Amino acid sequence: MSRLNHRIFSLRRVVAAMLLATFGTLADAKVPIKVSGLGWIDDREMRLALERLTGAREADVLRANAIEDAAVILTSALNDEGFQRPTIEIVTTREDGTEERFTFDPTFEHPVPRTWRAKALRFRIESGPRWRITGVRIEGLTVLGRDDGEAYFRSDAVLLARARANAYSKGRVGRSEAALLDELRRRGYGEAKVEATIEQVDERTGNVALRVVVHEGPRWVVERVEVSHVPAEGVTLPDPSMWSGVNATPTLEQDVRQALRLGFYHGGYPDVAVTLHTRPGPVHEGVRQVVLVARVNSGPRVTMGQARFEGNRKTRESVLQRRVSLRPGEPLNPVEMDRARQRISRLGVFESVDLRYEPAGEGTRDPVFSLKEGPAYETNLIMGYGSYEQLRGGVEYRQMNLFGLAHQSRGLLVQSMKSTRGEYTYTVPELFGESIDGAAKVFGLQRQEIAFQRQEYGATFSLRRALAALHGDATLGYTFEALRNRENALSTVATDAKQLNVASVTAVVTTDRRDNALRPHKGYHGMVQLELASPKFGGVAEYQRFEFSGSYHTAWGRGRWIHVGLSHGVITTVGADDDRNLPVNKRFFPGGDNSIRGYQMGEAAPRGADGRFLGAKSYALLNVELEQALTQTWSVVAFADALGNATQLRDYPFRERLYSVGLGLRYQTIVGPVRLEYGRNVNPRHDDPPGTWQVSIGFPF
C-alpha cells in the first residue's frame, strides 16, 4: 500500500545544517536574505533555497517579481507542511538604506509594489496552526476495510509527531486520492473514482475532517484476449486463453503486452509494437466482462551483427565478449542483449553500461555497449561502536578490474579495543559459467573473549552461486586455519589444546524474502551452514558443526511489528575418540547484542562447577520483539530472549535455560537502526550480571 512521504528532519540534515552554520561553505549572497519564524534549521535551509532560486547571490538588487516569487515559494512550502493560513511579512531594505514593510497576499489582490528594489530582504513568518487530518469519513468503499481505506489519508502508525505525519495540504490529499484509486484499479475496478473534500475545519486548532466518496463501479473481468498480427517467422505466441477469467487491471495489460513482445523478440523482431485497447461488455451482478484487443506490428526481422564496445580502456574485450551469448547471424533478441548488459554490469567494475544498436547492412544491426569504467581503487575509513568491542576503526582498500579481467580484491584492517582483524580477498566473477563466482581469502584475527584470547589465521577458497528460486545463494568453500587460544580461563583449560590446525569444508545456503534487509517489517530470511573438519582434508581436528538461523517479520496493526528470530547450533565429533581435537574457538559462547541481550558477548556460555565458563556444544536461541513506531525514524521495542545450551551432546538440545527481557530505543539510519537496549536477566546464575546495556548498529537478527 502506498503511503505519503512526509518530510521529517533526519540526523543527516541536522548535521549538514550544523556544518553549514559552522564553516559557512556557501558564499554570501549579494542581496542578503533572512528568514525567521520557522526554527533555526528550517530558517537556514529556506534562506539558502531562496538565495539560489531568486538569483540573490549574483543580482545587485531584487525587484518586485523576484520578491513575490520568494514569498510564493515560502507559502507553498508552508502549505505543504499543513500551515494553510500563514502570515508572511516582507521587510525590504532599499538602496538608500530605508526599510519598507508589506504583508504578502497569496491571492495577489494586493501585489507587491512594482517599484520595489531591495538591497536586503527579510521574511518574518507566523505560521499559524498546522492543519492536520483528525478524522476521515469514507463512503462507498467495500473492497477494503474502513481502517485500510482511512490509512491512505491519515496515519496512526506513529505515536509521536502525528500532527506532522497527518498534516493537511491539497497536494497530499491529491496524492492520497491517486493512491487509493490505483489500489482499486489494481483490484480490477477500472471505472472507480475517488473524491476527497473537507467536511469540517476548525480554524483555531487546525483540526480537519475529510469526507471521501468512492464510486467503485463494476469489477472488470477478462472474457478473452484477441490478438491481431501478421504471421512471422520464428515467432511463438502464448495461448491467450491463459488470461481469461482474471481481473482486468493495468498490471495485466502490461503483462499481455510484454508476453506478446517477448514472443516476437525471440524471433528476431526488436522493433515490435503492441497496442492494446479494452472493449467493455455489459454488467452482470457487479461484473463487467471485457475483451482485450491486441494489435501487433512486428516490424522487420533483424539479425545480430558484431557486438562492439566503447569506453573499455582497461578491460579486455575478451572478458566482455564472453558475456554476450548471441553470435553474428542469429536473430537479434533484445532480451538476450539486455541480459548481456546486466552480466557486464554485474562484473562490478563499471559505473554505467548502456546499450544501443547501429545498422550494419540490410536487416543487420550491431549492438554497441557504451561503458564507463569505475575507479581502479578506492579507500574507505571504517568507524563504529559496539557494547563489547567498544570503539573500533579501520581502513578498507579495494582494487577493481585487476589485469583488465574484472577481478577484484579487498584488503581490510580493523582495530577495536578488544580485537585486531585483517583479511585480503581476491574475487573472480563468473569463474565457472555465468553464475558461479570464485574467491580466495587470507585472514587473521585476535580478539579478547570473555574467558580466553582468540587467535585465528588461515586461508579460504570458495565458490558462490546465486539461487534465484530461493532469493539467496549457496557457497561451498575449503578452509585451512590455525586456531589458538591464549590466556585461557575456561573451566576446561587443563584439557584444551592451545593450538590446532583445522582443515574443513563448509557449505552455506541462504534465502532472504524480507522487504528490507536493514529495517525488516515483513517477510523472512534463513541460513543453513554445515562445516566438516577432518584430518583427511589436511588438518588435525575432527568435528561436524551445524548451524541454522532464521527470522520472521510481520505487521501487527499500524506502526507495530512483531519480529521473531530462531537460531540453533550443534557440534559433534563423530570419528574422534574424544573432544581433545575440538578447538575451543569452534565451541559456542552465546550472549551479546545479537544474542541474549541480558549478557555481554560470551557471558551466557555455560559455567562449570568452579564457576568458570565452558564452551557449549549445543545451543538454541529464541528472540521475540514487539516494535512500536514513535516517529518516522524513532521506535521503541520490547523484547524477550530465551537461550538453552549444553556442554555435552547427551544433554541435547540443551540442559541450561536462561531468559532475558528488556526495552530498547532505535533510530533508523541509512545503514540500519542505531540501537540502545537494556536486557534484564530473569534467572541469572551466580556471578551473572543482573542486566546489561547494549549499544549497537544494525538489526539484531
N, C-alpha and C positions, 0 to 999 in steps of 0.2 A: 504494500500500500504506500502510495506517495505521501510524503509529509512536507509541510512547508519548511523551507530553510530559513531559520531565524538567525538574525545577526547577533552574535554574542562575543564578548571580549574573550580572547584566548590569552594564555600566558605569553604566547609568541608576540601578539600585538602589544601587550603591555611592555615587554622587554624592548621591542622595537621602538615604541614611543619614548621610553626612558633613554635609550641610546641617542635618539634624535635630539631629545631635550638636553642631554649631557654634552654631546660632542658637536651638535649643530652641523650635520653633514650637508645640509642644503644651503645654497647661497641665499642671502637676504633678498627679498623682492624689492624692486624699485618703488612700488606702491605698497607700503606695509598694510596688511590686513590682520585684524584681530577679531576673534570670535569669543564670546563669553556667554555662559548660561547653560552649557551642555555638560560641564565637568571637564577636568583638566585634560584628560586623554582625548576625549571627543572634540574639545575645543581645538586642540593642536592638529588632530587629523583633518578636521574640516577646514582649518586655516590653510594647511598645505594643499588640500584639494582645490580650494578656491583660487589660490595663487596660480596653480597650474592651469585651471580651466578658464580663468578670466584674462590671462596674459599679464598678471600683475608683476611678474618677475622681469619682464622686458619693457613694458609700457612706462612712459613718464607720468601719465595720468590715466585714470579710469573714467570713462564717460558714462552717461546715464544708462545706455543699453547694457554695458558690462556690469554696472551696479545692480540693475534689475535681474540680469542673468544669475548673479551670485545669490540674490535673495530667493529666486525661484529654486535654485539648487538646494539651498538650506531648507526651504519649505517642503520640497519633495522628500528630502531625507528625513525630516521630522515626521511628515505624514506616514511614511513607510514604517516608522517606528511606533506609530499609533497616536502621535500628537497631532490631532486634527484641527486644533484651534490655537496654533502658536502665535505669539506676538513678537515681531521682529522689528527692532528699532535700528535704523541705519544712521550712523554718525559719520559724516564726511568732513575731512579737513581740506579746505580749498587751497589754491595756490598762494593766496595771500595770508594763510595761516588761520583764518577764521573757520568756525565749525558750523555745519548745518545738520539738522535732525529731521528725520522723516520716518513715520511708521508705515511699513510696507503693506500694501493692499494686494492680496493674491488674486482679487477679481479684476485688478487693473482699472477700476473705475476712477481711482486716483493714482495715476502712474508717477514714477519718479520724475521730478522736474528735468526737462530736456537740457537745461543749461548747466547741469551739474558736471563739474570736472574735479575729481578727487585726487589729491596727492597722498592721502591716507584714508583708510576705510575701517570702520568698526561696526560689528553687528552685535547687538545686545538682545539676547533671546530669553523670552519667558515661554517655556514650552506648554504650560497649562497641564491639565490632567491627561494622562495617557488613556486613550480609548482602548478598552480590552473587551474581548468577547466573553461574556459571562454566561450566556445561555444560547442554545441553538434548538429551534423547533423545526423538525423535518416533516414534511407532508408528502405522501405518495411513494415513499421508498419501502419496498417489500423485499427486494433481492438481498439487502444487507440488514443486519440488526441495527437497532437505533444507536447503540454506542459506537458501532463501526462507522455509521454514517456521520455522526457528530464529530468523530475523530478527524475527519477531513477539514473541519472548520475550527475546532477547539481541542486543545490537548490537555489532558490531565496526567501526562506521562512524567512530569517532574513535580516535586513537592515545593520547590522554591522557584522564584523568578517566573511565576506563571503569568504575571502582567506582561512581561516582555514576550514570553512564548506565545501568548494569545492576543498580542496587540492587533488592533483592527486597522486595516487600510484597504482601500479599494483594490489595490494590486494583489494583496494577499488573499482576499476573498475571491477575486477572479481566478487566481491560481488554484484555490480550493475547489471552485466550481469545475474547472477543467479537469482536475484530478479525479473527482467523483464521476464526471462524465466519461472519462477514459476507462474507469473501472466498469461502468455499466456497459460500455461498448465492448470491452474485453469479455464480458459475460454474454454477449450476443444481442444486446438491446440497441440495435442500430438506429432507432428513432428517438432515443432518450434525449431529454432536455433537463437542464438544471438551472434554476434561477434563485439567487440569494439576495435578500433585501434586508435593510434594517427595520426591525419591527418596533424597537424602542431604544432610546439612548438617554442616559442621564448625563447632561452636560456638566454637572458638578463633579460627579465621581468618575465619569468616563465609561461606566458600565454599558455594554451594548448587547442587545438581544437580537439575534438573527432569525429570520424566517426563510427556510429553504424549501422550495417547491420542486418536486421531482416528477416528471412525466416519463415513466419508464417505457411505455409503448409495448408492442408485441416483441416477443423474442424471435430473432431471426434464426432459421434452421436451413441448412443447405439441402435442397431437394436433389440437385445434381450439378455437375460441372461439365459444361460443354467447351470443348477445345477445338478451335478452328485454325488449321495450319496446312501448309503445302508439304506433302511427304518429302523428307530429306534423308540423304544417305547417311548411314551410321547412327541414326537417332532412335533411341528407345525411350518412350514416354511412360510415366507411371499411369496406373489404372485410375481414371477419375472417380470410380465408384468408392474409392477409399475415403473420400471426403463427404460422401452422402450421409445425412443424418446428424452431422455435428453442427455446433453453433457457428453461424456466420459472423466472424469477427475480423477486425483489421489484421490481427495476427495470422488468422487462417488465410486471408487473402495474400499476405506476404509469403506464406508457406507454399501456396499454389503457384505463385509467380516464380519463386525460387526453384521449386521442383521441375517446372517446365523448362526454365533456363538451364538447369543442370543437364537435362536430357540433351539439349542442343549443344551445350558446352562440350560434352563428352564426344559429340560427333564432329567437333571442329568448327562450330559456328559462334565465334566470340562476340559478334555484333547482334545476337538475337535480342529482340524486344518483345515483351509480353504486356499487353494491355488487358485489364480486367474490369468488367462492369457488372453490376448487380441488376437482375431482373426480378423484382418482387412479385409474389403471388398474393392470393387472398389470405386473410387472417382467419384462423380456426382455433378456438379455445386458447387464445392468447399467444398463438404461434403463427408466424408468417413464413411460409415456405418460399425460399428464394433460389433462383438459378444463377450460378456464377458463369459468365460467358467470357472465355479467354480467347483472345486473338493473338496469334504468334506470327511475327515477321522474322524469319530465320536469318536473313542477310546472307552474304556469300560464305562459302566454305573456305577455310583458311588452313594452310599447313604451316608447320613450325619451320622457321629459318634457323639461323645460328644465334645462340644466346651470346650476348655481349655484356661487358661490364665496364663501368666508368667509375673512377674515383678510388680504385683499389691500388693505391700507391705502394703499400707494403704487403698486402695479402696476395698470396699466389693464386693465379687464375685457376689452377687445377683444383684448389680447395673449393672454389666457388662452383666450378663446372660439375663437381660430384653431387652438388645439392640440386641440380636440375635433372629431373628424371626423363623429360621428353627429349627426343632426338630429332634432328632435322629430317623433314619429310613426313613426320607423324602429324595427325590432326592437332591443331592448336587449341588446347584446353585451358581456358583462363583459370579454372580451379586448380589445375596442376601447377600452373605458373605461380599462382598466389601461394601455393604450398611451398614451392621452391623459395619464394621470397621470405616466407616465415622461417624456413630452415636456415637461410642465410642470416636472418635476424637473430636466431637462437644461438649463433656462434658467439654472440656477446661481445664482438669487437667493433661493431658499427653503431654510430649514433642514429643513423637513419638508413633505410633501404627502400627505395622507390622503384616502381616498375612501369615501363611504358613500352609501346610497340611501334616499330618503324617498318614501312613497306620494304620488301626485299625482292620484288618481282611479282609477276602475276599470281595472285592467290597465296602469297607467302609473306610472312612478317617475322622480323627479328625481335625477340624480347630483349629489351635493354634494361639492365639493372643499374640504377644510379646509386652509388654508395658514398656514405660519408663516414670515414674511419674515425673511431674514437681515439683518445689519447693512448700513447704507448704505455704509460704507467700512471699510477695515482697513489698518493699517500694520504692516509686518514689518521687523525688522532682519536683515541678512544678514552672516554672518561665515564665513570659510573660509581655507584654506591650500592652496597648490599649489607644486610644486617650482620652477616657473618664475616665476609671478607672486607667489609667496610670500604674505604676509598680504594679505587683501582684506576689505573691509567695505562695507556699503551699506544702502540703505533701499528698500523696495518699498511703493508706495501703490496700493491697489486701490479703485475705486469700482464699486458694484453697482447695478443697476436704475436706470440714468440715465433721467430723464424718464418713469419708470414704464413703460419699454418693454423692460425686461430687458437693455438694453445694458450693457456693462461696459467699464471702462478700467483700464489698468495702467501706472503710472509706475515706472521703475527707475533708480536711480543707484548705481553700484558703482565704488569706488576701490581699486586694488591698488598694490603697489609699482612696477608697470610699466605700468599701464593705467588709463584713465578711460573709463567707458562709461555711456551714458544712453539710454533709449528710452521712448516713450509709445505704447501700443497701445490702439486703440478697436475693440471686438468687437461685432458684431451677430449674435445667434444666429438660425439658420433664415432667413437673408436671402432665399434663394430656395427655396421649398418646405420640406420637412421636414428635409432632410439636408444642406443647404449653408449653412455659416456664412461670414460676411464679416468682414474685419478690415482696418484701416488702421494703419500704424505709421510713426512718425518715429524716427530713431535717429542716434546719434553715437558714434564710437569713436576713441580714441587709445591706441596701445599700442606700446611699445618692443620691436620684434622683434630677432632675433639680428643683423641687419645693416642695419636701417633702422627708421624710426619710421612706423608705420601710422596714417593718418588717414582716416576714412570717415564721411560724413554723407549722409543721404538719407531717402527715404520709400518704403514698400512698400504695395501694395494687393493683397489676396489673397482667394481663395475656397478653402474646405476642405470636403471631403466624406468622411464615414466610409465605408469599404469593408468591409462585414460579411463578405463571402466571403473576403477576404484577412486578416481580423483586423487591419486597418490603416486608412490613409486616403490621400487624394490631395489635393494642394494645387496651385493654379495662381495665380501672382502676377506683378505688374508692379512693377519697382523702378527708381527714378531716384536715382542717388547720385553724389557727388563723391568720387573716390578719389585720395588724395595720399600721397606718400612723402617723408619728410624725413630728414635725416642719413643719406643713402643711402651705404652702404659696400659695396654689391654690386659684383661684377665688371663688371656691365653699366651702371654709373652713367652712363657717357657717352651712352648711347642711351635710358635710361629717362626717360619723361615724368614730370615732377614732379606733374602733376595731369591727370586725365582724367575727364570726365563720362560716366557709363555709364547707358544705359537698356537694361533686359533683361527678358525674360520667362522665368520659371522654373516648371518642373513637377517635382513630387516625389511619389513613390509609396512607401509603406512597408507592410510586413507584419510582424507580431510574433506568434509562436506559442511564445514562451518560457513556462516555468512560473512564472517570477518575473523581472520586468524588473530588479530591483535586485540579486538574487542568483541568476542563472540556473543551473540544474543540468540542464535538459532542454529541448529544442526549438530553434528557430531564429528569427532575425529578419533582415530585409533592407531596404535603402533604395536607390532609384534616383533620381538628380537630373539634370535637364538644364537648363542655363542658356544662353539665346541672347541675345547683345547685338549691337545693330546701330544704325547711325545712323538707320535707318528708324523706330526706336522713340523717337527724340528725343535720343540721346546722340552721342558721338564714337567710342567704342571699338567694335570689331567682333571678336567671338570666339564660340566654342561650347565650353562647359565641361560635361563629362560626368563624373559620379561614381557609383559604387555601393559599397556596403559590406554585409557580412553576417556572421553568426556562427552557429555550431552548438555545441550543448552536449549532452553525454551522460554517463551514469554509467559507471564502469569499476570494477566490484566495489562494495564497501560503503565509503562515505565518501570515494570518489575520483571525480573528474570530469575529463573532457577538454573543453577549450574551444578552439575554432578560430575565428579571425577572418580575414576576407579583405576587402581594400578596394582600389579601383583608381580612378584619375582621369586624365583626359587633356583638354588644351586644344588646340583647333585655331583657325586664323584664316582660314577659308575666306571669300573675298570681300575680304580685305585684301591689300595689296601686301607688307607685311612685318609685323613684330611691334611696330612703334613705338606702335601704338594698343592694345597688350595691356597692361593695368595690371599693375604689379608686385604689387599686392595680390591679384590673382587667380591668380598662379602658386602652385605647391605648395612648401611648406617643411616637409618631414617631420621627425619627431623629437618626443620628449616622452613623458609618462606614459601616453598613449593611442595611441602610435605605436611606433616602435622605441625601446626603453627604455634603450639604452646612451647616448642622446643627450638633451640638453635640447631644449626646443621649438625647432624650426628648425635645429638643429645637423647634422641628417642631410641637409640640402639639398646638391645638387651644388656642387663647387668649381671655379672657373676655373683657368687656368694660373698666375695670380698668387696662388692660394691663397684668394682671397675667394669668398664664397658666390654662387651663382646660383639663381634660381627655376626649378623643374622644370616642364616641360610635360607630363610623364607620370610616373606612379609606380604601383607595385604593392606592397602590404604584406601579409605573412602573419604572423599571430600564433598560436602554439600554446602552450597551457598545460596542465599537469597539476597539479590541486589536490587536496591531501590534508587532510581534516579532522583537527584536533588535539583540539578540544572542540566543543561545540555552536556556539560563537561564534568560535573561532580556527581558522585554517587556514594551511597553508604551500603555496606554489606554486613550481614550476619552469617556466621559460618560455624560448621561443626565438622571436626576431623576425627576419624577413628582409625587406629592403627593396631594391627596384630602382627607379631613376629615370633620367630622361633630360631633357636641356635642349632637344633638337631632336627633331621628330617622325620624322626619318629614322632615329633610333635606337629607335623604338617597339618594344616596350613599355618597355624600359629598357636602359641602357648600363652603368650602375654598379650594383654589388651590395654591400650592407652587411648584416652579421649581428651580432646581439646574443643572448647567453644570460644567464640570471640566476635569482635566487631572490627570493622575496618572502614577507612575512608579512601576513596580513589579519585584521582584526577586524570582525565583522558588526555593523552598526547599523541603525536603522530607515530611514536614508537611503542605505544601501548600505555596501559594505566600506570601511573605512579601510585604505589600502594603504601599506606600506613595502617598496620593492623596490630591488634593485641589479641593473643591467644591465651586463654586461661585453661590450665590443666585441671581436669575434673578429678582424676585419680592419680596424682603424682606419686612416684616411688620415693623412697628415702634418697635424699641428695638431688632429686629433680627440682627444677625451679617451679614456683607457683604459677608462673606465666611468663610470656616473652613478647617484647615489642619487635615487630618486623617492619623493615623499610626496604622496598624493592621496586623494580620496574618490570612490567610485563604481567600477563595473565598467569595465575598460578598453575593452571592445568588445562 
